[in-house]
Amino acid sequence: MCISVYRNAFFRWGLSLGLVLSVFQAEANQIVLKPGYWEYKQNTVVEGVSLPGTNIAGGECLLKEDENRALDYYVAKFKQGLGEDSNCTVSDLKHIGKEVTFNLRCISTDNMTSDHQIQYTYSLSRVDVQAEGVMNVAGRSFVTKSSATSNWQRQCTTEEKQAAEKARPANYTNVSLSSNGTALKIGPKGAGPISETLSFSKVVIQTLFPDARIEASQEESYGYIQPVFNIYEEGNVKPIFQVDGREGTNIAFSVFTQNSAVSGPYGERIGITTLGAVSSDNPHLCSFGENKLDKTLVCLIGDKFRSLYTLPNEILEKYDEVIPQHEIDKAVLSEMRYFLSYPKKSVSKKENILEEGIIKLSSDDFYNEFKAIKTDKPIVVHFTSTDSSCVHCIKNNLVFSQLHKEHAEKYTFAEVIFNPWKRYQKKFKRLRGLPATQLYLDKIEVFKISGYRENLFDTLQNAHGIINEILVDNYDDVNISKYQSSDLPGLVSANAQDKLLLIHLTSTENTCLACVKNNAFFRYAAREHAGQIGFTEVVYNPYSLVSSDEALKQYLKSQKIEIKGLPVTLIYKGNKSIGARPGMWTTISDDLTAFKRAN
């Protein structure tokens, strides 16, 4: 009899463990996973009894609003498995990197107890759980081991969403530190319940956060030691929000957070969100900061909200001047700040004056006007603004003007101006922010510099020198296999599992300048990654023949790939397509190095 009671009770516990795989909050109070339908499976082995282990499989819809659940929500789910009156406690909770560990003790209404050590490892679309411990049932103890995996599969259907709504514990309420139910959010319109100028007073802040603990401290900010009020959630060692003041005033200057429990305007999370994961629809204006923030990306939305993205030390140590975009995209969100009394920077008319002699290009007809430029020199185009709210644009304008004065004999300089600065988002989203400086050789873009650079010329000159070295090399030592388009299905099918294969669709005709230049970059990468990555080519001479290649059209259609011209690089891992890179790929070697490290 006691065995059957045990089996039934443990099954309920195992099922609730499967359900809880979707999201788990820990020390930093947030692990962000992808909302949608998750499928889970769990295997449990019970040592010391003759019964087979419990195997569970199923699925659950994770709703968007369930991203920010607190620990008590998931404890409530454990209680559902053991019985609504079960008592569960969590201890020794640790969250390091992408791993969460804790001890869980639960006592059910029929006096069954469980003591388990649980480990979660996670990514955006997968969670793995290992649980090991002891179950005590009717005076007997059993060692149990459980392993579980949960994977994101697809978006939820309407019926699944409705079922998920009904499955929420009735006694659960959202986490909030303010009396009016304001969520833990920060953005251009405010931080938590704070959206307007307020006195820098503990009494005032306590009124806004009646259930929080408010503690005063001193912190360095903007080069000054400033008073700060730290706002703590009960049981959380890290402040949810911090409010700083200016020395000699009684007005709060800003509200900021370094806690991943707080959601940014687009769902960003401290320590989790990378710059590369930020949607292009997010109107962040990003550039490298100055002084103590010179290795940090400072991103602005309007004049009241700022985010800081920090690059890992291993990336900063690897590059002296030019950091490739794929590396910049790895910067991780480290702070979000809402300014209550942001000091407007007065910009003189002199600072807004753009240097005479720089070719002005229209944003509305950029490509036609750019093609019409008559020059034999490399072209440097500055995408910028004279809008005073784009502080980094104003500073870069001065640097760019000086660059033109000193090096007009070497480069042709052009400028595209957006006023207001946000106007760039309508037609030039690929810039990802202003200011941006781009280098063109033979009117083909070969390099981009993002943000304000005091040493803009050194960065430009260094990149130009590296690119020229690649372009003038003869690559006699590089052997790249040539194929016909009809050979591609067999070539891809035969590619070794997990090996990268690159197929370069190109031409050697000088009339396809982008092809000729990309051939050099492709061969440079083939030399750097020889033996580790497959490099092959399909060559079209004349290049116009690609448009009438029916075998290529049929193959690309089967791979769901569309191309609009040459050059194009098809990328495969094993026999699976992982993308197509159109046009020039000047950072191919660095990008392949980064891909190998990540995989």
Number of C-alpha atoms within 10 A of each C-alpha: 6 10 14 10 13 17 17 11 18 22 18 16 21 22 23 20 23 25 24 19 24 33 24 22 21 20 19 21 20 25 26 24 20 21 21 21 20 25 21 24 19 21 16 21 17 19 15 10 11 8 12 11 17 16 16 16 15 13 18 23 25 24 19 12 9 19 20 22 20 20 17 17 21 23 20 24 21 26 22 18 20 29 18 14 13 20 17 19 12 15 11 9 14 15 19 11 10 12 17 20 20 17 18 20 17 21 19 19 12 14 13 21 21 23 20 22 18 18 18 20 17 23 14 13 16 19 23 19 21 18 21 18 17 18 20 16 20 14 8 11 15 16 17 20 18 21 19 22 22 25 21 22 14 13 16 18 12 9 10 18 19 13 13 16 14 10 12 15 16 8 8 13 13 15 18 18 23 19 12 10 13 17 17 21 20 27 22 18 14 20 28 23 20 19 16 12 13 16 14 21 14 16 12 12 20 15 12 18 23 14 16 20 15 19 13 13 11 14 13 10 12 10 9 11 12 15 19 24 24 25 23 20 19 11 7 12 10 18 22 24 25 21 24 24 21 17 11 6 10 12 17 22 21 25 25 22 27 21 22 26 27 25 23 22 17 12 14 22 24 24 20 19 20 20 24 15 13 15 11 14 11 13 18 23 23 26 27 19 18 14 9 10 14 12 17 22 24 21 21 22 17 15 15 18 25 21 24 25 28 22 21 15 9 8 15 15 8 10 11 9 14 14 15 17 15 15 18 20 15 18 23 23 23 21 20 28 25 25 25 22 16 12 10 9 9 9 14 9 8 8 13 17 13 17 16 10 13 19 16 18 20 15 18 10 9 13 11 11 14 17 9 9 14 8 11 12 16 18 22 24 24 26 27 25 27 22 17 19 18 21 18 21 26 22 17 24 24 18 18 25 17 14 17 22 15 10 12 14 9 12 17 22 23 21 22 19 22 18 13 13 22 18 14 23 19 9 10 12 14 9 19 21 24 28 29 22 24 18 22 18 19 14 18 15 19 20 19 20 22 21 25 25 23 14 11 17 17 13 16 19 11 12 18 17 11 10 19 11 10 18 18 10 12 11 14 7 8 14 13 15 11 14 15 12 21 14 14 17 15 10 15 18 12 11 17 13 11 12 14 22 24 21 23 26 23 25 26 18 15 12 11 17 19 24 25 18 24 26 22 20 22 26 24 21 23 23 17 16 15 14 9 12 17 19 24 21 21 18 22 19 12 13 20 13 11 23 14 9 13 12 15 19 17 13 16 17 11 10 13 10 13 11 16 10 15 24 26 20 25 19 20 20 18 17 20 16 17 11 14 17 14 17 19 23 21 20 17 17 19 15 17 16 13 13 12 11 8 7 6
